[in-house]
Amino acid sequence: CLLNNALDCSDKSNLKPFVVIEADLEADVFESDWKEWSVTLSDIPDLALNRLKGWQLDVQATNEERVFVDHLSCLDETGNIFGSPWNAGVDFETSKEEVAWAITPFQSNASRDESIFEYVPAGSQTWLNVTYTVEMVETWGGFLDAKHIAPGAAYFNASQATALIYSYSVSKAADPTGTSLMRIILQDFFDCEEDCNNANSHERYYSFHNILDEVTTEDQVNLVPLTASRESAVPFWLTGWSGQIANGEFDLSHIKGYTIEVNVGDNLNWGITRGAFSMSPLKALETVVVDIPLDELTCVKEDGVYLYESAPHFKRIEFLAGSCCQLCDEDPECLIAMEDKRDCFLAGANTFNSSEVGLLKTERELNLFSAYWMNTEEKRGSFCGRCSCDGDTIDCRGYNLLLPPRSFSPPSTSPGFVPRVLDLRENPNLFLLGR
């Protein structure tokens, strides 16, 4: 359907047909294995790939031979096809009228009246800008969401992808802060038998993104591994809060669509939160895992260590267990963190108490808890920056260290300083010495 907002694209008379494959059906096709036809659509002049409305198969024969057709697939190694609703070449309202998106301002007139979704240019791409108002209308909170469900019998086969990638920017921080999350929900319809264009007929896998509280000065990138389970610590969590629990498997070969949601919890106290952010088209891509040397890790998992999650020094962040390292890195006070497959717990040097450290002993504890410590220069500092370097001694007594400093360089006043003694006494909360 060529770009003209005045046309009704559901009317076939407004569609421009292109013949992309024309082939003879030879007799040996029916006597051998399946035959595959492919065509590079980008090589066809004047074919607007962002305005494809559908397809048609014509078979002309002079006999009664039968033709079996398996399926038609659009393949895109760049991952862009997953974010096709962004690239329709029309404004958001037209895209919504064409049923590319459905908006739900959950039980809130303020959310319905004040929230704005619009496409905005961002270099060579189109981004989705969301100005949101979300109201707590239930005891658990409230939400505003935008759903994209592939039309008819269509769906996304992301079985070769290993990660979901998107860029984002925040132009107005959530107000009040600490009350809202952005969530991306993937719709798995592998076991769906009826009403399969309804999101509540699918298994709905939630990912949680704590990105709305601070204005960004440059575009940020999130890479979310496409792994899932019934436990919350994984990037995509089959919560059972909505939709169905069918086979409990993350069937990436049958993704019917996705939901982008701004959610508020019960800490909003029946109030309203407002803010604005933009995000690029979603991409589903295959990524390569590279082992990073320990010295280059910003966040290190410490096997076997248990930090008592109920201790008062921990800051608890619900439902973001899979993002603990990122949350600790972004928190200026955080040096150590722990997750319990549901929530993330953060602590810094000024609040931590070493009496709350233990060892994981039982199989349940080993499977449930993971502890981390930060390994950056910014977080740990240098020995002569955090401590006193004089004579032949690095004197760290009484500096309230939670982690030992990360690097050493002589002080500018004593460029020839060569230490022989490291004094770490009077640091009762010192968390570890190894590695």
C-alpha positions as CSV (number, residue, x, y, z in Angstrom):
1,C,0.0,0.0,0.0
2,L,1.9,3.0,-1.3
3,L,2.4,5.9,1.1
4,N,-0.8,8.0,1.1
5,N,-2.6,8.4,4.4
6,A,-5.9,9.1,2.6
7,L,-6.0,5.6,1.2
8,D,-7.7,2.7,2.9
9,C,-5.1,0.0,2.8
10,S,-7.7,-2.7,3.7
11,D,-9.2,-2.1,0.2
12,K,-7.4,-4.2,-2.3
13,S,-8.0,-1.7,-5.1
14,N,-5.6,0.7,-3.3
15,L,-2.8,-1.9,-3.3
16,K,-0.1,-2.0,-6.0
17,P,0.8,-5.7,-6.9
18,F,4.4,-6.7,-7.7
19,V,5.2,-10.1,-9.2
20,V,8.3,-11.2,-7.4
21,I,8.6,-14.9,-8.4
22,E,7.4,-16.4,-11.7
23,A,8.4,-20.0,-12.2
24,D,7.5,-23.2,-14.1
25,L,6.5,-26.2,-12.0
26,E,8.5,-29.0,-13.5
27,A,7.2,-32.6,-13.2
28,D,10.2,-33.7,-11.2
29,V,9.4,-31.3,-8.4
30,F,6.5,-33.5,-7.4
31,E,8.6,-36.6,-7.4
32,S,11.5,-35.4,-5.3
33,D,12.2,-33.4,-2.1
34,W,10.8,-29.9,-1.4
35,K,11.9,-27.1,-3.7
36,E,12.7,-23.7,-2.3
37,W,12.3,-20.4,-4.1
38,S,13.8,-17.2,-2.9
39,V,14.0,-13.7,-4.1
40,T,16.0,-10.6,-2.9
41,L,13.1,-8.1,-2.4
42,S,15.5,-5.2,-2.1
43,D,16.5,-5.8,-5.8
44,I,13.0,-5.1,-7.1
45,P,12.6,-1.5,-8.3
46,D,9.9,0.6,-6.7
47,L,8.9,-2.1,-4.2
48,A,8.3,-0.2,-0.9
49,L,9.4,-2.8,1.7
50,N,8.0,-0.8,4.6
51,R,4.5,-0.8,3.1
52,L,4.0,-4.5,2.3
53,K,0.3,-5.3,3.1
54,G,0.3,-9.0,2.2
55,W,1.0,-11.6,-0.4
56,Q,-0.8,-13.8,-2.9
57,L,0.0,-17.2,-4.5
58,D,-1.4,-18.0,-7.9
59,V,-1.0,-21.4,-9.5
60,Q,-2.0,-21.9,-13.2
61,A,-2.2,-25.5,-14.4
62,T,-3.7,-27.5,-17.3
63,N,-3.9,-30.7,-15.4
64,E,-5.0,-31.9,-11.9
65,E,-1.6,-32.1,-10.3
66,R,-1.6,-30.9,-6.6
67,V,0.9,-28.3,-5.3
68,F,1.8,-28.4,-1.7
69,V,3.1,-25.1,-0.2
70,D,4.9,-25.1,3.1
71,H,5.2,-21.5,4.2
72,L,6.3,-18.0,3.2
73,S,9.1,-16.3,5.2
74,C,10.6,-12.9,5.1
75,L,14.3,-13.2,6.2
76,D,16.4,-10.3,7.5
77,E,19.9,-10.9,8.9
78,T,20.0,-7.4,10.4
79,G,17.2,-8.1,12.8
80,N,15.2,-5.1,11.6
81,I,12.1,-7.0,10.7
82,F,11.4,-7.5,14.4
83,G,10.9,-3.8,14.7
84,S,8.8,-3.4,11.6
85,P,6.0,-1.3,13.3
86,W,8.6,1.5,13.6
87,N,9.3,1.5,9.9
88,A,5.9,1.7,8.3
89,G,6.5,5.2,6.8
90,V,3.4,6.7,8.3
91,D,2.8,8.7,11.5
92,F,1.9,6.8,14.7
93,E,-1.8,7.5,14.6
94,T,-2.0,6.0,11.1
95,S,0.1,3.1,12.2
96,K,-2.4,2.6,15.1
97,E,-5.3,2.8,12.7
98,E,-3.6,0.1,10.5
99,V,-3.6,-2.1,13.7
100,A,0.2,-2.1,14.0
101,W,-0.2,-0.9,17.7
102,A,-2.9,-1.1,20.3
103,I,-2.7,1.3,23.3
104,T,-3.9,0.4,26.8
105,P,-4.0,3.2,29.5
106,F,-5.1,0.8,32.2
107,Q,-8.3,2.1,34.0
108,S,-7.0,5.7,34.0
109,N,-8.6,8.7,32.4
110,A,-5.5,10.8,33.1
111,S,-3.3,8.2,31.4
112,R,-5.7,8.1,28.4
113,D,-5.9,11.9,28.1
114,E,-2.3,12.9,28.8
115,S,-0.1,10.1,27.3
116,I,1.3,10.6,23.8
117,F,2.9,8.1,21.4
118,E,4.6,9.5,18.3
119,Y,7.3,8.6,15.8
120,V,10.3,10.9,15.7
121,P,13.2,10.9,13.3
122,A,16.6,9.8,14.8
123,G,19.3,9.9,12.1
124,S,18.5,7.2,9.5
125,Q,16.0,5.5,11.9
126,T,12.5,6.2,13.3
127,W,12.2,6.1,17.1
128,L,9.1,5.8,19.2
129,N,8.7,8.7,21.6
130,V,6.5,8.0,24.7
131,T,5.2,10.8,26.9
132,Y,3.5,8.9,29.6
133,T,1.2,9.5,32.5
134,V,0.6,6.3,34.6
135,E,-1.7,6.1,37.6
136,M,-1.8,3.6,40.4
137,V,-5.4,2.3,40.2
138,E,-5.0,-1.1,41.8
139,T,-3.4,-2.3,45.0
140,W,-0.5,-3.7,42.9
141,G,-0.1,-0.5,40.8
142,G,-1.0,0.4,37.2
143,F,0.4,0.6,33.7
144,L,0.3,2.1,30.2
145,D,1.2,-0.1,27.3
146,A,1.6,-0.4,23.5
147,K,1.1,-3.8,22.0
148,H,2.2,-5.0,18.6
149,I,0.6,-8.3,17.4
150,A,1.5,-9.7,14.0
151,P,-1.6,-9.7,11.8
152,G,-3.5,-12.7,10.7
153,A,-1.5,-15.9,10.8
154,A,1.8,-14.1,10.7
155,Y,4.4,-14.4,13.5
156,F,8.1,-13.8,14.2
157,N,10.6,-16.7,14.1
158,A,13.4,-15.5,16.4
159,S,14.8,-19.0,17.0
160,Q,18.3,-18.1,15.6
161,A,18.5,-14.9,17.8
162,T,20.2,-14.8,21.1
163,A,19.5,-11.3,22.2
164,L,17.0,-8.4,22.0
165,I,18.7,-5.0,21.4
166,Y,17.3,-1.5,21.5
167,S,18.6,2.0,22.1
168,Y,16.8,4.6,24.2
169,S,17.0,8.1,25.6
170,V,15.1,9.7,28.5
171,S,14.1,13.3,28.0
172,K,12.1,13.7,31.2
173,A,12.8,11.6,34.2
174,A,10.0,9.8,36.0
175,D,8.3,12.1,38.6
176,P,8.3,10.9,41.3
177,T,11.5,8.9,40.8
178,G,11.7,5.3,41.9
179,T,8.1,4.5,41.1
180,S,8.1,3.2,37.5
181,L,9.8,0.7,35.2
182,M,9.8,0.1,31.5
183,R,8.9,-3.5,30.7
184,I,9.2,-5.4,27.4
185,I,6.9,-8.5,27.1
186,L,7.3,-11.1,24.4
187,Q,4.2,-13.0,23.3
188,D,4.8,-16.7,22.8
189,F,1.8,-18.3,21.0
190,F,3.3,-21.8,20.3
191,D,0.4,-23.6,22.1
192,C,-2.4,-21.2,21.2
193,E,-5.4,-22.9,19.6
194,E,-8.0,-20.1,19.5
195,D,-8.3,-16.3,19.6
196,C,-4.5,-16.2,18.9
197,N,-4.5,-12.5,18.0
198,N,-5.4,-11.8,21.6
199,A,-2.3,-11.1,23.8
200,N,-4.0,-12.9,26.8
201,S,-4.1,-16.1,24.8
202,H,-0.2,-16.2,24.8
203,E,2.5,-17.0,27.3
204,R,3.8,-13.6,28.2
205,Y,7.5,-13.3,29.1
206,Y,8.4,-10.1,31.0
207,S,11.7,-8.3,31.1
208,F,12.3,-5.3,33.4
209,H,14.2,-2.2,32.6
210,N,15.0,0.4,35.2
211,I,15.8,3.2,32.8
212,L,13.2,6.0,33.5
213,D,14.6,7.7,36.6
214,E,17.4,9.8,35.1
215,V,17.6,12.1,32.0
216,T,20.2,10.7,29.5
217,T,22.7,13.1,27.8
218,E,23.3,10.6,25.0
219,D,21.6,7.5,23.6
220,Q,22.0,4.3,25.6
221,V,21.9,0.7,24.4
222,N,20.4,-2.3,26.1
223,L,21.2,-5.9,25.1
224,V,18.8,-8.4,26.7
225,P,19.7,-12.1,26.3
226,L,16.8,-14.2,25.0
227,T,16.7,-16.6,27.8
228,A,13.6,-17.3,30.0
229,S,12.1,-19.4,32.7
230,R,9.5,-19.4,35.5
231,E,12.1,-17.8,37.8
232,S,12.6,-14.0,38.0
233,A,16.4,-13.8,37.8
234,V,16.4,-14.6,34.1
235,P,16.2,-11.8,31.5
236,F,12.6,-12.9,30.5
237,W,10.3,-14.1,33.2
238,L,7.1,-16.1,32.7
239,T,5.3,-14.5,35.6
240,G,1.8,-15.8,35.0
241,W,0.4,-12.4,35.9
242,S,-1.4,-12.2,32.6
243,G,-1.8,-14.5,29.6
244,Q,-1.5,-18.3,29.8
245,I,0.9,-20.9,31.3
246,A,1.1,-23.5,28.6
247,N,4.2,-25.6,28.0
248,G,6.4,-23.2,30.0
249,E,9.0,-23.2,27.2
250,F,10.3,-20.0,25.6
251,D,9.3,-20.8,22.0
252,L,11.3,-18.2,20.1
253,S,10.2,-19.7,16.8
254,H,6.6,-18.6,17.5
255,I,6.6,-15.0,18.8
256,K,3.3,-13.4,17.9
257,G,4.3,-9.9,19.0
258,Y,5.4,-7.9,22.0
259,T,4.3,-5.3,24.5
260,I,6.1,-2.1,25.6
261,E,4.8,-1.1,29.0
262,V,5.4,1.6,31.6
263,N,4.5,0.1,34.9
264,V,4.1,1.6,38.4
265,G,4.0,-0.4,41.7
266,D,2.3,-0.1,45.0
267,N,4.9,2.4,46.3
268,L,3.2,5.2,44.3
269,N,0.5,5.4,47.0
270,W,-2.4,5.8,44.6
271,G,-0.7,8.7,42.8
272,I,0.4,9.4,39.3
273,T,3.9,9.3,37.7
274,R,4.9,11.3,34.5
275,G,7.9,11.3,32.2
276,A,9.1,10.8,28.6
277,F,11.5,8.6,26.8
278,S,12.3,7.4,23.2
279,M,13.4,4.0,22.0
280,S,14.7,2.7,18.7
281,P,13.1,-0.3,16.9
282,L,13.6,-3.6,18.6
283,K,16.1,-6.0,17.0
284,A,16.4,-9.7,17.5
285,L,20.0,-10.7,16.7
286,E,22.5,-13.5,17.2
287,T,25.3,-12.4,19.4
288,V,28.7,-13.8,20.2
289,V,29.7,-14.4,23.8
290,V,33.3,-13.4,24.6
291,D,35.0,-14.4,27.8
292,I,36.3,-11.3,29.5
293,P,39.4,-11.5,31.7
294,L,38.8,-10.9,35.4
295,D,40.8,-7.6,35.4
296,E,38.5,-6.2,32.8
297,L,35.2,-7.2,34.5
298,T,33.2,-4.3,36.0
299,C,31.2,-6.6,38.1
300,V,32.5,-9.9,39.6
301,K,30.4,-12.8,40.8
302,E,31.7,-14.2,44.1
303,D,30.7,-17.8,44.3
304,G,29.7,-19.3,47.6
305,V,29.2,-16.0,49.5
306,Y,25.9,-15.2,51.1
307,L,24.8,-11.7,52.0
308,Y,21.8,-11.6,54.3
309,E,19.2,-10.0,52.2
310,S,17.0,-9.0,55.1
311,A,19.8,-6.9,56.7
312,P,18.9,-3.1,57.0
313,H,21.9,-2.0,55.0
314,F,20.6,-3.4,51.7
315,K,18.6,-1.3,49.3
316,R,16.0,-3.7,47.7
317,I,14.9,-3.2,44.1
318,E,12.0,-5.5,43.2
319,F,11.9,-7.8,40.1
320,L,15.3,-6.7,38.7
321,A,17.5,-9.6,39.9
322,G,18.9,-10.1,36.4
323,S,20.1,-6.5,36.3
324,C,22.0,-6.4,39.6
325,C,25.4,-5.6,38.2
326,Q,24.1,-2.8,36.1
327,L,22.1,-1.3,39.0
328,C,25.1,-1.5,41.3
329,D,27.3,0.1,38.7
330,E,24.8,3.0,38.2
331,D,24.3,3.6,42.0
332,P,27.1,5.9,43.2
333,E,27.2,4.3,46.6
334,C,27.0,0.6,45.7
335,L,30.0,-1.6,46.0
336,I,28.4,-5.1,46.5
337,A,25.1,-6.6,45.5
338,M,23.1,-9.8,45.8
339,E,20.2,-11.3,43.9
340,D,17.7,-14.0,44.9
341,K,16.2,-14.8,41.4
342,R,13.5,-12.1,42.1
343,D,14.9,-8.9,43.6
344,C,18.3,-7.1,43.7
345,F,19.9,-5.9,46.9
346,L,22.6,-3.1,46.9
347,A,25.0,-2.0,49.6
348,G,27.8,0.5,50.0
349,A,30.7,1.1,52.4
350,N,28.8,3.5,54.6
351,T,26.0,1.1,55.4
352,F,27.4,-2.4,55.2
353,N,28.0,-4.6,58.2
354,S,30.4,-7.5,57.8
355,S,28.5,-9.5,60.4
356,E,25.9,-10.0,57.7
357,V,28.2,-12.1,55.5
358,G,28.0,-15.9,55.4
359,L,28.7,-18.8,53.2
360,L,26.2,-20.6,51.0
361,K,25.8,-24.1,52.3
362,T,22.6,-25.8,51.2
363,E,21.7,-26.7,47.6
364,R,18.7,-24.3,47.9
365,E,21.0,-21.4,48.8
366,L,23.5,-22.2,46.0
367,N,20.7,-22.2,43.5
368,L,18.9,-19.1,44.8
369,F,21.5,-16.5,45.8
370,S,24.3,-14.8,43.9
371,A,26.7,-12.2,45.3
372,Y,28.7,-9.6,43.3
373,W,31.3,-6.9,43.9
374,M,32.3,-4.0,41.8
375,N,35.7,-4.0,40.1
376,T,36.1,-0.6,38.5
377,E,38.6,2.1,39.2
378,E,35.8,4.5,39.9
379,K,34.3,2.3,42.5
380,R,37.4,0.9,44.2
381,G,39.9,3.7,43.6
382,S,43.7,3.4,43.9
383,F,45.8,2.6,47.0
384,C,47.4,6.0,47.2
385,G,44.1,7.7,46.5
386,R,42.1,5.9,49.2
387,C,44.9,5.4,51.7
388,S,48.0,7.1,52.9
389,C,51.3,6.3,51.1
390,D,54.4,7.3,53.1
391,G,57.8,5.9,53.7
392,D,57.6,2.2,52.7
393,T,53.9,1.7,53.8
394,I,50.5,1.9,52.3
395,D,48.5,2.8,55.4
396,C,44.8,1.9,55.0
397,R,44.0,1.8,58.7
398,G,40.6,3.2,59.6
399,Y,39.6,4.1,56.0
400,N,36.3,2.1,56.2
401,L,37.2,0.0,53.2
402,L,34.6,-2.5,51.9
403,L,36.8,-3.6,49.0
404,P,40.5,-3.1,48.7
405,P,41.6,-0.5,46.2
406,R,42.0,-1.7,42.6
407,S,45.2,-0.1,41.4
408,F,48.5,1.4,42.5
409,S,50.5,4.4,41.3
410,P,53.0,6.4,43.3
411,P,51.7,9.7,44.7
412,S,52.6,12.8,42.8
413,T,54.6,14.1,45.8
414,S,56.7,11.0,46.0
415,P,57.1,9.6,42.4
416,G,59.8,7.2,43.6
417,F,57.6,5.6,46.3
418,V,58.0,1.8,46.5
419,P,55.8,0.1,49.2
420,R,56.9,-2.9,51.2
421,V,54.0,-2.9,53.7
422,L,50.2,-2.8,53.2
423,D,48.4,-2.2,56.4
424,L,44.6,-3.0,56.2
425,R,43.9,-3.1,60.0
426,E,40.9,-1.3,61.5
427,N,38.6,-2.0,58.4
428,P,36.0,-4.2,60.1
429,N,33.8,-4.4,57.0
430,L,36.5,-5.4,54.5
431,F,34.6,-7.8,52.3
432,L,37.4,-9.7,50.5
433,L,41.1,-9.8,49.8
434,G,41.3,-12.4,47.0
435,R,41.3,-12.1,43.2
